[in-house]
Structure formats: structure tokens, C-alpha cells
Amino acid sequence: MPISPPADVFGVDGIIILVVVVLVLFGSTQIPKLARSLGSAQKEFKKGLDEGASDDDASTKSLAEAAPPAAVNPPAQPPQPPVQSNVDGPTGTSS
């Protein structure tokens, strides 16, 4: 048996029964309050998403502007030990 979408599972009769059960549980005065609170929660959620995206953009831009690109320096060469020579002149005689 293939699984059908939820609307097909409930059908028209199931949806009517569901609405009646919700009315009995919450009462007719509580449903508008519940709908308002869900709407305000959705607005706050979207507002938070927008603020988070703008904060991410601003922090990325400020980091890119604040830090100048690092200068590439060649690696330092170790100092060379002094060369001591006992050779006099180009002939290569030692003293």
C-alpha cells in the first residue's frame, strides 16, 4: 500500500473531525490568541534571520577592511659563521 499525502489520509471527514477536536480542546476564545501568538512568533523568527544575515555581512566586511593584507616576507637566512683563513694572497701559501 503506497503512502499518500496527509490530506489524502485524513480526507474531508478527518479534517472536519480535527477542527471539532481543536475547538473543543482550546475553546473558541483561545484560538484567535493562539493564531496571533503563532503569527508574532513567525515575525520574530524572520526578523532574527534577517538580523543574523546582516550581522554576518557586516562582520565579514569589517574584518576584511580592518586587517590589511599580510606582507609576504622571505624567510630569514641564518647568519653565516665568519671564515678564518690562513692563506696569504692568491698563491695559496699559508703563514
C-alpha positions as CSV (number, residue, x, y, z in Angstrom):
1,M,0.0,0.0,0.0
2,P,1.6,3.3,-1.1
3,I,1.9,6.1,1.4
4,S,-0.3,9.1,0.5
5,P,0.0,12.7,1.4
6,P,-1.6,13.8,4.7
7,A,-4.6,15.4,3.1
8,D,-5.5,12.1,1.4
9,V,-5.1,10.2,4.7
10,F,-7.5,12.4,6.6
11,G,-9.9,13.2,3.8
12,V,-12.7,15.7,4.2
13,D,-14.3,13.8,7.2
14,G,-11.0,13.6,9.0
15,I,-10.3,17.3,8.6
16,I,-13.8,18.2,10.0
17,I,-13.2,15.9,13.0
18,L,-9.8,17.5,13.6
19,V,-11.3,21.0,13.6
20,V,-14.0,20.0,16.0
21,V,-11.5,18.4,18.4
22,V,-9.3,21.6,18.3
23,L,-12.4,23.7,19.0
24,V,-13.3,21.5,22.0
25,L,-9.8,21.4,23.4
26,F,-8.9,25.1,23.0
27,G,-12.3,26.8,23.0
28,S,-13.4,29.4,20.6
29,T,-11.8,32.3,22.6
30,Q,-8.4,30.8,22.7
31,I,-8.0,30.0,19.0
32,P,-7.6,33.7,17.9
33,K,-5.0,34.2,20.7
34,L,-3.1,31.1,19.6
35,A,-3.2,32.3,15.9
36,R,-1.9,35.8,17.0
37,S,0.9,34.3,19.0
38,L,1.9,32.0,16.2
39,G,1.9,34.9,13.8
40,S,4.1,37.1,16.1
41,A,6.5,34.2,16.7
42,Q,6.8,33.8,12.9
43,K,7.5,37.5,12.5
44,E,10.2,37.4,15.3
45,F,11.8,34.4,13.7
46,K,12.0,36.1,10.3
47,K,13.3,39.3,11.9
48,G,16.0,37.3,13.7
49,L,17.1,35.6,10.5
50,D,17.4,39.0,8.7
51,E,19.4,40.5,11.6
52,G,21.6,37.5,11.7
53,A,22.3,37.7,8.0
54,S,23.0,41.4,8.2
55,D,25.3,40.9,11.2
56,D,27.2,38.2,9.3
57,D,27.6,40.5,6.3
58,A,28.7,43.4,8.5
59,S,31.3,41.4,10.4
60,T,32.7,39.9,7.2
61,K,33.1,43.4,5.7
62,S,34.6,44.9,8.9
63,L,37.1,42.1,9.2
64,A,38.2,42.5,5.6
65,E,38.5,46.3,6.0
66,A,40.2,46.2,9.4
67,A,43.0,43.8,8.6
68,P,45.3,44.8,5.8
69,P,46.7,42.0,3.7
70,A,49.7,40.4,5.3
71,A,53.0,41.3,3.6
72,V,54.9,38.3,2.4
73,N,58.5,38.4,3.8
74,P,61.1,36.0,2.5
75,P,62.3,33.6,5.2
76,A,65.2,34.9,7.2
77,Q,68.6,33.3,6.4
78,P,70.7,32.2,9.4
79,P,73.8,34.2,9.9
80,Q,76.9,32.7,8.3
81,P,79.9,32.0,10.6
82,P,83.0,34.1,9.9
83,V,85.5,32.4,7.6
84,Q,89.0,32.2,9.0
85,S,91.7,31.7,6.5
86,N,95.4,31.1,6.9
87,V,96.0,31.6,3.2
88,D,98.1,34.7,2.1
89,G,97.2,36.0,-1.2
90,P,96.3,34.3,-4.4
91,T,99.1,31.8,-4.3
92,G,97.6,29.8,-1.5
93,T,100.7,29.8,0.8
94,S,99.9,29.6,4.4
95,S,101.6,31.5,7.1
